[in-house]
Amino acid sequence: MNGLSKGQKKDIIRIVISLILFAVLIFDSKYNGWFLTNEGSWHMLLLWLVPYFIVGYDVVINCFRGIIHGQMFDETFLMTLATVGAFGCGEFEEAVAVMLFYQTGEFFQSYAVGKSRNAIQELMSIAPDYANREMENGSIEVIDPDDIEIGDILVIKPGERIPIDGNVIEGEGLINTAALTGESMPLSVAVGDAVISGCINGDSLIKVQADRLYDDSTVSQILEMVENAAAKKSKTENFITRFARYYTPIVVCGAVLLAFIPPLISGNFMAELGKWVLRACTFLVISCPCALVISVPLAFFGGIGSASRIGVLVKGSNYLEMMAYLDTLVSDKTGTLTEGSFKVTRIEALDGYNTEDILRFAAAVEAGSTHPIAMAICEACADPLSERFVKNVRNYSGKGVTATVKRSEITAGNRTLFKELGISLPSENNKGTAVYIAKDRKLIGKIELADTPKPEAKQAISDILNENVKHVVMLTGDSMASASAVADELGITEFRYQLLPQDKVSAVEELIKVLPEGRRLAFIGDGINDAPVLTRADIGIAMGSLGSDAAIEAADIVIMDDDLSKLPALMRIARKTIGISKANIVFALAIKVACLILRAVGIANMWVAVFADVGVAMICILNSMRMLKYKG
């Protein structure tokens, strides 16, 4: 019984004890043994009530609670009414069997839902495990983030997650804020700058003063949203909910008419009443919609659980259902289709210098920087100059750096820095980010860097198109040349460039207008700056790896490890979920209609009713539980 909750363990014990007593009483009744002697029906009734109440007392209690609160037409009411009616007609075995098998079906539902819920919760391990609080005497105390108070000084070591929103009061460095800004480059912070929980500190120690409690922090709000968000129902589930709301009272009224009208018509009311009451109870059991009410939501819950096991968080079954009808996938570029990190792609040398010279000069002045562009240049240089040749390094934040290299002034930076220093540059359109290199204020070369596509992106795009998706469109704020290069490499034929966030919303709205009837559009992005378009799309999908959990707030679906290849698998899970749900609906209704016809002609008894209700429900539940193991 490992993996079961306390409530589930209690339920299975009740079911087993009731089943044993049920089997003993069945055996005893066949052979007129120790218990079921000829002492009268009251004695037999009391004995059969023991396993009945052991397994079904909570159903009876919930039934009466519903009656008291005016919400009587549910499955507990139908089960209680049918079993009480069966007891009244002397069908003790059938009454206990109905309740026993009904509770068995409920246990399977609870177990399946629990498995899916656990899988989803395992995804959300984004909260910091601890915080380093600096005491008045300078010592460090490791505390639970919940114990942080406003004004506390927290020490954030390199590589640690920032546990609380606050302001830097000591130190400076780079932090990963990709989720919050959409920028692929880390953010440089210094004293006085604000930082947000969930970001990852870079390679230098900083101290942060908390300006809010942990419960009010960004990470805490994200977790609360995920844990407390009511799963939005799919159209299929909404149909079943509406169906049960009207179907149940109709069934009860039909059973009442079936119990009393035929005896009245027969002219021998009292003699016929017992027979028709039993038929009405059988009618109630057959008609109970629990097979649909339980199995259809369970299929979707299982689908969401299956998605979570492959690393995808789906925040509502309606979004899972829409993924089955996806027509157009619209994607951001940086950090979504690309790595979000830079690599040297081209080196241009002037005035007699070669490309090795340009790269060595650039690496020499950039060697002490932790900026991603500087690190990419240094990584590309196989034969760097010795540090002893480099002096007087001066950093221009966000622009570049200058230094004295072998008695010459070397400048490496962007157009803004060169303009400030009065170094002329040619007018040109670069495919990527350009770092210009000057020696003694004269341009000698250029290094181009690009954000390279993710290794799985091309195959993922191909697989998505093979899953009946008609269009993949890339939207980016980059230049046409940069966008075109990435699109060509990934096999994307539709893209738009130099877009602001509001332009992306307009583009998505245009694409939604031309969607075929019943088809859907999804947008996939990697940061909170994509929130407007994530919200506007039919399905908002966020990349949610380390440091990018804030995107969860704006998205409907989150790929927790940023692996684009999960999307085709998610689409297969969605279609499988829809298929199982529809199969359950058709199977359950067909069996119930057939059994009702058999009951109308006097063939079906209470045991047939038990199969039509609990048997069908368990088959549908087991069918839905297949989603728990399905991985797309």
C-alpha positions as CSV (number, residue, x, y, z in Angstrom):
1,M,0.0,0.0,0.0
2,N,3.0,2.3,-0.6
3,G,2.1,5.5,-2.3
4,L,-1.5,5.6,-0.9
5,S,-2.7,8.5,1.3
6,K,-4.1,7.8,4.8
7,G,-7.6,8.3,3.4
8,Q,-7.0,5.8,0.6
9,K,-5.6,3.2,3.0
10,K,-8.6,3.6,5.2
11,D,-10.9,3.2,2.2
12,I,-9.2,0.1,0.9
13,I,-9.4,-1.5,4.4
14,R,-13.1,-0.7,4.6
15,I,-13.6,-2.3,1.1
16,V,-11.7,-5.4,2.0
17,I,-13.5,-5.9,5.3
18,S,-16.9,-5.4,3.7
19,L,-16.0,-7.7,0.8
20,I,-15.0,-10.5,3.2
21,L,-18.2,-10.1,5.2
22,F,-20.2,-10.0,2.0
23,A,-18.6,-13.2,0.8
24,V,-19.2,-14.9,4.2
25,L,-22.9,-13.9,4.1
26,I,-23.3,-15.1,0.5
27,F,-21.7,-18.4,1.4
28,D,-23.8,-18.7,4.5
29,S,-27.0,-18.0,2.7
30,K,-26.3,-20.7,0.1
31,Y,-25.7,-23.3,2.7
32,N,-27.9,-22.1,5.6
33,G,-25.0,-21.9,8.0
34,W,-24.2,-20.1,11.2
35,F,-25.7,-16.7,10.6
36,L,-28.6,-16.7,8.1
37,T,-30.9,-19.1,9.9
38,N,-34.7,-19.0,9.7
39,E,-34.9,-16.5,12.6
40,G,-36.7,-14.0,10.4
41,S,-35.9,-11.2,7.9
42,W,-35.0,-8.7,10.6
43,H,-32.1,-10.8,11.7
44,M,-30.9,-11.1,8.1
45,L,-31.4,-7.4,7.5
46,L,-29.2,-6.5,10.5
47,L,-26.5,-8.8,9.3
48,W,-26.4,-7.4,5.8
49,L,-26.4,-3.8,7.1
50,V,-23.0,-4.4,8.8
51,P,-21.0,-4.7,5.5
52,Y,-23.3,-2.1,3.9
53,F,-22.5,0.6,6.5
54,I,-18.8,-0.4,6.8
55,V,-18.2,0.4,3.2
56,G,-21.0,3.0,2.5
57,Y,-21.6,5.0,5.6
58,D,-20.0,8.1,4.1
59,V,-22.2,7.8,1.0
60,V,-25.3,7.8,3.1
61,I,-24.1,10.7,5.2
62,N,-23.2,12.8,2.1
63,C,-26.6,11.9,0.7
64,F,-28.4,13.4,3.7
65,R,-26.1,16.4,3.8
66,G,-27.1,17.1,0.2
67,I,-30.8,16.8,1.0
68,I,-30.4,19.2,4.0
69,H,-28.5,21.7,1.8
70,G,-30.9,21.4,-1.1
71,Q,-28.4,19.6,-3.4
72,M,-29.9,16.1,-3.4
73,F,-29.6,15.1,-7.1
74,D,-26.2,13.6,-7.2
75,E,-24.7,10.1,-7.4
76,T,-24.7,9.6,-3.6
77,F,-28.5,10.3,-3.6
78,L,-29.0,7.8,-6.4
79,M,-26.9,5.1,-4.7
80,T,-28.6,5.6,-1.3
81,L,-32.1,5.6,-2.8
82,A,-31.4,2.6,-4.9
83,T,-29.8,0.5,-2.1
84,V,-32.4,1.5,0.5
85,G,-35.1,0.5,-2.0
86,A,-33.4,-2.8,-2.6
87,F,-33.3,-3.5,1.2
88,G,-37.0,-2.6,1.4
89,C,-37.7,-5.2,-1.3
90,G,-35.7,-7.9,0.5
91,E,-32.8,-7.8,-2.1
92,F,-30.1,-7.6,0.6
93,E,-27.3,-9.1,-1.5
94,E,-27.9,-6.7,-4.4
95,A,-28.1,-3.7,-2.1
96,V,-24.7,-4.4,-0.5
97,A,-23.1,-5.3,-3.9
98,V,-24.2,-2.0,-5.4
99,M,-22.6,0.0,-2.5
100,L,-19.5,-2.2,-2.4
101,F,-18.7,-1.9,-6.1
102,Y,-19.6,1.7,-6.2
103,Q,-17.0,2.4,-3.4
104,T,-14.5,0.3,-5.3
105,G,-14.9,2.5,-8.3
106,E,-14.5,5.6,-6.2
107,F,-11.3,4.2,-4.8
108,F,-9.9,3.7,-8.3
109,Q,-10.8,7.3,-9.1
110,S,-9.2,8.6,-5.9
111,Y,-6.0,6.6,-6.6
112,A,-5.7,7.8,-10.2
113,V,-6.3,11.4,-9.3
114,G,-3.8,11.2,-6.5
115,K,-1.1,9.8,-8.9
116,S,-1.7,12.6,-11.3
117,R,-1.7,15.3,-8.6
118,N,1.6,14.0,-7.2
119,A,3.2,14.1,-10.7
120,I,2.1,17.7,-11.1
121,Q,3.3,18.8,-7.7
122,E,6.7,17.3,-8.3
123,L,7.2,19.8,-11.2
124,M,6.8,22.8,-9.0
125,S,10.1,22.5,-7.0
126,I,11.0,26.1,-7.7
127,A,10.9,27.5,-4.2
128,P,14.2,28.2,-2.5
129,D,15.1,25.6,0.1
130,Y,16.9,28.0,2.4
131,A,18.1,31.5,2.9
132,N,21.4,32.8,4.4
133,R,20.5,35.6,6.9
134,E,23.3,37.8,8.2
135,M,23.2,38.4,12.0
136,E,24.2,41.5,13.8
137,N,27.5,40.0,14.8
138,G,28.3,39.2,11.2
139,S,27.6,35.4,11.4
140,I,25.4,33.6,8.9
141,E,22.3,31.8,9.9
142,V,20.6,29.4,7.5
143,I,16.9,29.8,7.8
144,D,13.7,28.7,6.1
145,P,12.5,31.3,3.6
146,D,9.2,31.5,5.5
147,D,11.1,33.0,8.4
148,I,12.5,36.0,6.5
149,E,11.3,39.3,7.8
150,I,11.2,42.7,6.2
151,G,14.6,44.4,6.6
152,D,16.6,41.1,7.0
153,I,20.0,41.1,5.3
154,L,20.4,38.0,3.1
155,V,23.7,36.7,1.7
156,I,23.3,35.3,-1.8
157,K,26.3,33.1,-2.8
158,P,27.3,32.4,-6.5
159,G,24.9,30.0,-8.1
160,E,22.2,30.3,-5.4
161,R,18.6,31.2,-6.0
162,I,17.5,34.6,-4.7
163,P,14.9,33.6,-2.0
164,I,13.1,37.0,-1.6
165,D,12.3,40.2,-3.4
166,G,14.6,43.0,-2.2
167,N,17.4,45.5,-2.9
168,V,21.1,44.9,-3.3
169,I,23.0,46.6,-0.4
170,E,26.5,45.2,-1.0
171,G,28.3,43.6,-4.0
172,E,27.7,43.6,-7.7
173,G,27.5,41.0,-10.4
174,L,25.3,39.3,-13.0
175,I,22.0,37.5,-12.3
176,N,19.9,35.4,-14.6
177,T,16.6,37.2,-15.1
178,A,15.5,35.6,-18.4
179,A,12.0,34.8,-17.1
180,L,11.3,38.3,-15.9
181,T,12.7,40.4,-18.8
182,G,12.9,38.0,-21.8
183,E,16.5,39.0,-22.2
184,S,19.0,36.3,-23.0
185,M,21.8,38.2,-21.3
186,P,22.1,38.3,-17.5
187,L,21.3,41.5,-15.7
188,S,24.1,43.4,-14.1
189,V,23.2,44.6,-10.6
190,A,24.9,46.8,-8.1
191,V,24.2,48.5,-4.8
192,G,20.7,50.0,-4.9
193,D,19.3,47.8,-7.6
194,A,16.1,45.7,-7.0
195,V,16.2,41.9,-7.4
196,I,13.3,39.5,-7.6
197,S,13.0,36.0,-6.1
198,G,13.5,33.1,-8.4
199,C,16.5,34.7,-10.2
200,I,19.8,32.9,-10.1
201,N,22.9,34.7,-8.8
202,G,26.0,34.7,-11.0
203,D,29.6,34.3,-10.0
204,S,29.9,36.9,-7.2
205,L,28.5,37.2,-3.7
206,I,25.8,39.9,-3.1
207,K,23.8,41.0,-0.1
208,V,20.1,41.7,-0.4
209,Q,17.8,43.5,2.0
210,A,14.3,41.9,2.0
211,D,11.6,44.4,1.3
212,R,8.7,41.9,1.7
213,L,7.7,38.7,3.3
214,Y,8.2,35.4,1.6
215,D,4.4,34.8,1.2
216,D,4.3,38.0,-0.9
217,S,7.4,37.2,-3.0
218,T,7.3,36.5,-6.7
219,V,8.1,32.8,-6.3
220,S,5.5,32.3,-3.6
221,Q,2.8,34.0,-5.6
222,I,3.6,31.7,-8.6
223,L,3.5,28.6,-6.5
224,E,0.2,29.7,-4.9
225,M,-1.3,30.3,-8.3
226,V,-0.4,26.9,-9.6
227,E,-1.5,25.0,-6.5
228,N,-4.8,26.8,-6.0
229,A,-5.8,27.4,-9.6
230,A,-9.0,25.5,-10.3
231,A,-8.5,23.4,-13.4
232,K,-10.5,24.9,-16.2
233,K,-12.8,22.2,-17.6
234,S,-12.7,21.1,-21.2
235,K,-15.8,21.3,-23.4
236,T,-16.3,17.5,-23.0
237,E,-16.2,17.8,-19.2
238,N,-18.6,20.8,-19.3
239,F,-21.0,18.7,-21.4
240,I,-20.9,15.8,-18.9
241,T,-21.5,18.3,-16.0
242,R,-24.5,19.8,-17.7
243,F,-25.7,16.4,-18.7
244,A,-25.6,15.1,-15.1
245,R,-27.3,18.2,-13.8
246,Y,-30.5,17.6,-15.8
247,Y,-30.2,13.9,-16.2
248,T,-30.2,12.9,-12.5
249,P,-33.5,14.5,-11.5
250,I,-35.1,13.2,-14.7
251,V,-34.0,9.7,-13.7
252,V,-35.3,10.0,-10.2
253,C,-38.7,11.2,-11.4
254,G,-38.8,8.4,-13.9
255,A,-38.0,5.8,-11.2
256,V,-40.8,7.2,-9.0
257,L,-43.3,7.0,-11.9
258,L,-42.1,3.5,-12.6
259,A,-42.6,2.4,-9.0
260,F,-46.1,3.7,-8.6
261,I,-47.9,4.1,-12.0
262,P,-47.9,0.4,-13.1
263,P,-49.3,-0.8,-9.7
264,L,-52.0,1.8,-9.9
265,I,-52.9,0.8,-13.4
266,S,-52.9,-2.9,-12.6
267,G,-55.7,-2.5,-10.1
268,N,-53.9,-4.5,-7.4
269,F,-51.6,-1.8,-6.0
270,M,-50.3,-3.5,-2.9
271,A,-49.6,-6.8,-4.6
272,E,-47.7,-5.2,-7.5
273,L,-45.9,-2.5,-5.5
274,G,-43.0,-4.5,-4.3
275,K,-42.2,-5.8,-7.8
276,W,-42.3,-2.4,-9.4
277,V,-40.3,-0.7,-6.6
278,L,-37.5,-3.3,-7.2
279,R,-37.7,-2.5,-10.9
280,A,-37.5,1.2,-10.1
281,C,-34.4,0.6,-7.9
282,T,-32.9,-1.4,-10.7
283,F,-33.7,1.4,-13.1
284,L,-32.0,3.9,-10.8
285,V,-28.8,1.8,-10.5
286,I,-28.6,1.3,-14.3
287,S,-29.2,5.0,-15.0
288,C,-26.7,6.3,-12.5
289,P,-24.3,8.5,-14.6
290,C,-21.2,7.9,-12.3
291,A,-19.4,6.1,-15.2
292,L,-19.4,9.3,-17.1
293,V,-19.1,11.7,-14.2
294,I,-16.0,9.9,-12.9
295,S,-14.3,8.6,-16.0
296,V,-14.3,11.6,-18.3
297,P,-12.7,14.1,-15.9
298,L,-10.4,11.3,-14.8
299,A,-9.2,10.8,-18.4
300,F,-8.3,14.5,-18.6
301,F,-6.7,14.5,-15.2
302,G,-4.7,11.4,-16.3
303,G,-3.7,13.3,-19.5
304,I,-2.5,16.3,-17.4
305,G,-0.6,13.9,-15.2
306,S,1.0,12.2,-18.2
307,A,2.0,15.6,-19.5
308,S,3.6,16.4,-16.1
309,R,5.6,13.2,-16.2
310,I,7.3,14.3,-19.5
311,G,8.0,17.7,-18.0
312,V,5.0,19.8,-19.1
313,L,2.7,21.6,-16.8
314,V,-0.9,22.0,-18.1
315,K,-3.0,24.4,-16.0
316,G,-6.4,23.2,-17.2
317,S,-8.0,20.4,-19.1
318,N,-9.5,22.9,-21.6
319,Y,-5.9,23.7,-22.7
320,L,-5.1,20.0,-23.1
321,E,-8.2,19.6,-25.2
322,M,-7.3,22.6,-27.4
323,M,-3.8,21.1,-28.0
324,A,-5.6,18.2,-29.8
325,Y,-6.9,20.7,-32.3
326,L,-3.8,22.9,-32.8
327,D,-3.5,24.4,-36.3
328,T,-0.9,27.2,-35.9
329,L,2.1,27.4,-33.6
330,V,3.5,30.9,-33.1
331,S,6.9,31.1,-31.5
332,D,9.2,33.8,-30.0
333,K,12.9,33.4,-31.1
334,T,15.4,34.3,-28.4
335,G,15.5,31.8,-25.6
336,T,12.7,29.7,-27.2
337,L,14.0,28.6,-30.5
338,T,17.6,29.7,-29.7
339,E,19.9,29.0,-26.9
340,G,19.9,32.5,-25.5
341,S,23.7,32.4,-25.4
342,F,26.2,33.9,-27.8
343,K,28.8,32.2,-30.1
344,V,31.3,33.8,-32.5
345,T,30.0,33.3,-36.0
346,R,32.2,35.6,-38.1
347,I,35.4,37.6,-37.8
348,E,36.4,40.4,-40.2
349,A,39.9,41.9,-40.3
350,L,41.1,45.2,-41.8
351,D,44.3,47.1,-42.5
352,G,46.5,44.0,-42.9
353,Y,45.5,42.3,-39.7
354,N,44.3,38.7,-39.8
355,T,41.3,37.2,-38.0
356,E,43.6,35.6,-35.4
357,D,45.0,39.0,-34.5
358,I,41.5,40.5,-34.2
359,L,40.3,37.7,-31.9
360,R,43.4,37.8,-29.7
361,F,43.1,41.6,-29.2
362,A,39.4,41.2,-28.3
363,A,40.0,38.3,-26.0
364,A,42.8,40.2,-24.2
365,V,40.7,43.2,-23.2
366,E,37.6,41.0,-22.5
367,A,39.4,38.4,-20.4
368,G,38.4,39.9,-17.0
369,S,34.7,40.2,-17.9
370,T,31.9,37.8,-17.1
371,H,29.6,39.3,-19.7
372,P,28.2,36.5,-22.0
373,I,29.6,38.3,-25.1
374,A,33.0,38.6,-23.6
375,M,33.0,35.0,-22.4
376,A,32.0,33.9,-26.0
377,I,34.9,35.8,-27.5
378,C,37.4,34.4,-24.9
379,E,36.1,30.9,-25.5
380,A,36.6,31.2,-29.3
381,C,40.2,32.4,-28.9
382,A,42.5,29.3,-28.9
383,D,45.8,31.3,-28.4
384,P,45.1,34.2,-26.0
385,L,47.7,36.8,-25.1
386,S,49.3,36.7,-21.6
387,E,47.6,38.8,-19.0
388,R,51.0,40.6,-18.3
389,F,50.6,42.4,-21.7
390,V,47.2,43.9,-20.6
391,K,46.9,47.0,-18.4
392,N,44.6,49.9,-17.7
393,V,41.4,48.0,-18.3
394,R,38.4,50.3,-18.4
395,N,34.8,48.9,-18.6
396,Y,32.0,50.9,-20.2
397,S,28.8,49.3,-18.8
398,G,26.7,47.9,-21.6
399,K,28.9,49.4,-24.3
400,G,32.3,47.7,-24.2
401,V,35.8,47.9,-22.8
402,T,39.2,49.6,-23.5
403,A,42.7,48.5,-22.3
404,T,46.4,49.0,-23.0
405,V,47.8,46.0,-24.8
406,K,51.5,46.1,-25.6
407,R,51.6,49.9,-25.4
408,S,48.6,50.2,-27.8
409,E,45.1,51.2,-26.8
410,I,42.6,48.5,-27.8
411,T,38.9,49.2,-27.9
412,A,36.2,46.4,-28.1
413,G,32.6,47.5,-28.1
414,N,29.4,48.4,-29.9
415,R,28.5,51.4,-32.0
416,T,27.5,53.5,-29.1
417,L,30.9,53.2,-27.5
418,F,32.7,53.9,-30.8
419,K,30.5,57.0,-31.3
420,E,31.3,58.3,-27.8
421,L,35.0,57.8,-28.4
422,G,34.9,59.4,-31.9
423,I,35.8,56.3,-33.8
424,S,34.1,56.2,-37.2
425,L,32.3,53.1,-38.3
426,P,30.8,52.1,-41.7
427,S,27.1,51.8,-42.1
428,E,26.1,48.2,-42.4
429,N,23.4,45.6,-41.4
430,N,24.9,42.8,-39.3
431,K,23.3,39.3,-39.1
432,G,24.0,39.1,-35.4
433,T,25.5,41.1,-32.5
434,A,28.7,43.0,-33.7
435,V,31.7,43.8,-31.5
436,Y,34.0,46.3,-33.2
437,I,37.8,46.3,-32.5
438,A,39.9,49.4,-32.8
439,K,43.7,49.9,-32.2
440,D,44.7,53.4,-31.1
441,R,41.2,54.7,-32.1
442,K,41.3,53.2,-35.6
443,L,39.0,50.4,-36.7
444,I,40.9,47.2,-37.4
445,G,38.2,44.5,-37.4
446,K,34.8,43.2,-36.3
447,I,33.5,40.1,-34.6
448,E,30.0,38.9,-35.2
449,L,28.2,36.8,-32.6
450,A,24.9,35.1,-32.8
451,D,22.4,33.3,-30.6
452,T,22.5,29.8,-32.0
453,P,19.4,27.6,-32.4
454,K,18.7,25.0,-29.8
455,P,20.0,21.6,-31.0
456,E,16.5,20.0,-30.8
457,A,14.7,22.9,-32.4
458,K,14.9,21.9,-36.0
459,Q,13.7,18.3,-35.4
460,A,11.0,19.6,-33.0
461,I,9.6,21.9,-35.7
462,S,9.6,19.1,-38.2
463,D,7.8,16.8,-35.7
464,I,5.2,19.5,-34.9
465,L,4.4,19.9,-38.6
466,N,4.0,16.1,-38.8
467,E,1.4,16.3,-36.0
468,N,-1.2,17.9,-38.3
469,V,-0.1,21.5,-37.4
470,K,-0.4,23.5,-40.6
471,H,1.7,26.6,-39.8
472,V,4.7,27.4,-37.6
473,V,5.3,31.2,-37.4
474,M,8.3,32.9,-35.8
475,L,7.9,36.4,-34.3
476,T,11.0,38.4,-33.1
477,G,12.2,41.8,-32.3
478,D,15.5,41.2,-34.2
479,S,16.5,42.4,-37.6
480,M,15.4,40.8,-40.8
481,A,18.8,39.3,-41.5
482,S,19.1,37.7,-38.0
483,A,15.5,36.4,-38.1
484,S,16.0,35.0,-41.6
485,A,19.2,33.2,-40.7
486,V,17.5,31.4,-37.8
487,A,14.3,30.7,-39.8
488,D,16.3,29.2,-42.7
489,E,18.3,27.0,-40.3
490,L,15.2,25.7,-38.6
491,G,13.1,25.2,-41.7
492,I,10.5,27.9,-40.7
493,T,9.0,29.5,-43.8
494,E,6.8,32.1,-42.0
495,F,8.4,34.8,-39.8
496,R,8.0,38.5,-38.8
497,Y,10.8,40.7,-37.5
498,Q,11.5,43.9,-35.6
499,L,8.3,43.5,-33.6
500,L,7.5,45.2,-30.2
501,P,5.3,43.2,-27.7
502,Q,2.2,45.0,-29.0
503,D,3.2,44.1,-32.6
504,K,3.3,40.5,-31.6
505,V,-0.2,40.7,-30.2
506,S,-1.5,42.2,-33.4
507,A,0.3,39.5,-35.5
508,V,-1.4,36.8,-33.4
509,E,-4.8,38.4,-33.7
510,E,-4.4,38.4,-37.5
511,L,-3.5,34.7,-37.5
512,I,-6.4,33.8,-35.2
513,K,-8.9,35.5,-37.6
514,V,-7.9,33.1,-40.5
515,L,-8.0,29.9,-38.4
516,P,-10.3,27.2,-39.8
517,E,-13.4,26.5,-37.7
518,G,-12.7,24.5,-34.6
519,R,-8.9,24.8,-34.9
520,R,-6.6,26.6,-32.4
521,L,-3.5,28.8,-32.2
522,A,-0.7,28.5,-29.6
523,F,2.0,31.0,-28.8
524,I,5.2,29.9,-27.1
525,G,7.6,32.3,-25.4
526,D,10.2,32.5,-22.6
527,G,9.6,35.5,-20.5
528,I,7.1,37.7,-18.7
529,N,7.5,40.3,-21.5
530,D,5.6,37.9,-23.7
531,A,2.6,38.1,-21.2
532,P,0.3,40.1,-23.6
533,V,0.6,37.7,-26.5
534,L,0.6,34.6,-24.2
535,T,-2.7,35.8,-22.9
536,R,-4.1,36.6,-26.3
537,A,-3.4,33.3,-27.9
538,D,-5.8,30.4,-27.5
539,I,-3.0,28.5,-25.7
540,G,-0.1,30.3,-24.1
541,I,3.0,28.1,-23.7
542,A,6.0,29.2,-21.7
543,M,9.5,27.9,-21.4
544,G,10.0,27.3,-17.7
545,S,13.4,26.0,-16.9
546,L,15.7,27.2,-14.1
547,G,15.2,30.9,-13.5
548,S,12.2,31.3,-15.8
549,D,9.3,30.2,-13.5
550,A,7.6,33.6,-13.6
551,A,6.4,32.8,-17.1
552,I,4.0,30.3,-15.5
553,E,1.8,33.2,-14.3
554,A,1.0,34.3,-17.9
555,A,1.0,30.9,-19.6
556,D,-1.6,28.1,-19.8
557,I,1.1,25.4,-20.4
558,V,4.7,25.4,-19.2
559,I,7.5,23.3,-20.7
560,M,9.6,22.9,-17.5
561,D,12.9,22.0,-19.1
562,D,12.6,24.2,-22.3
563,D,12.7,21.1,-24.5
564,L,10.7,21.9,-27.7
565,S,10.5,18.2,-28.5
566,K,7.9,17.9,-25.7
567,L,5.3,19.7,-27.8
568,P,4.7,16.9,-30.3
569,A,4.4,14.5,-27.4
570,L,1.9,16.8,-25.6
571,M,-0.2,16.9,-28.8
572,R,-0.3,13.1,-28.9
573,I,-1.3,13.0,-25.2
574,A,-4.1,15.5,-25.9
575,R,-5.5,13.4,-28.8
576,K,-5.2,10.2,-26.7
577,T,-7.1,11.9,-23.9
578,I,-9.9,13.0,-26.2
579,G,-10.1,9.6,-27.8
580,I,-10.4,7.8,-24.4
581,S,-13.0,10.3,-23.2
582,K,-15.2,9.8,-26.3
583,A,-14.8,6.0,-26.1
584,N,-16.0,6.1,-22.4
585,I,-19.0,8.2,-23.3
586,V,-20.1,6.0,-26.2
587,F,-19.5,2.7,-24.3
588,A,-21.2,3.9,-21.1
589,L,-24.3,5.2,-22.8
590,A,-24.6,2.1,-25.1
591,I,-24.4,-0.3,-22.2
592,K,-26.9,1.7,-20.1
593,V,-29.4,1.9,-23.0
594,A,-29.1,-1.8,-23.7
595,C,-29.6,-2.7,-20.0
596,L,-32.6,-0.3,-19.7
597,I,-34.2,-2.1,-22.6
598,L,-33.6,-5.5,-21.0
599,R,-35.0,-4.2,-17.8
600,A,-38.1,-2.9,-19.6
601,V,-38.9,-6.3,-21.0
602,G,-38.3,-7.9,-17.6
603,I,-35.0,-9.7,-18.3
604,A,-32.4,-7.6,-16.4
605,N,-32.2,-8.0,-12.6
606,M,-30.3,-6.1,-10.0
607,W,-27.1,-7.8,-10.8
608,V,-27.3,-6.6,-14.4
609,A,-28.0,-3.2,-13.0
610,V,-24.8,-3.5,-10.8
611,F,-22.8,-4.3,-14.0
612,A,-24.5,-1.5,-16.0
613,D,-23.5,1.0,-13.3
614,V,-20.5,-0.1,-11.2
615,G,-19.1,-2.5,-13.8
616,V,-19.3,0.0,-16.6
617,A,-17.9,2.7,-14.3
618,M,-14.9,0.5,-13.3
619,I,-14.2,-0.4,-17.0
620,C,-14.3,3.3,-17.9
621,I,-12.1,4.2,-15.0
622,L,-9.5,1.6,-15.9
623,N,-9.7,2.8,-19.5
624,S,-9.0,6.4,-18.3
625,M,-6.2,5.2,-16.0
626,R,-4.3,4.2,-19.2
627,M,-3.5,7.8,-19.5
628,L,-1.4,7.6,-16.3
629,K,1.2,5.5,-18.1
630,Y,1.0,7.1,-21.5
631,K,4.0,9.3,-22.4
632,G,3.1,10.4,-26.0
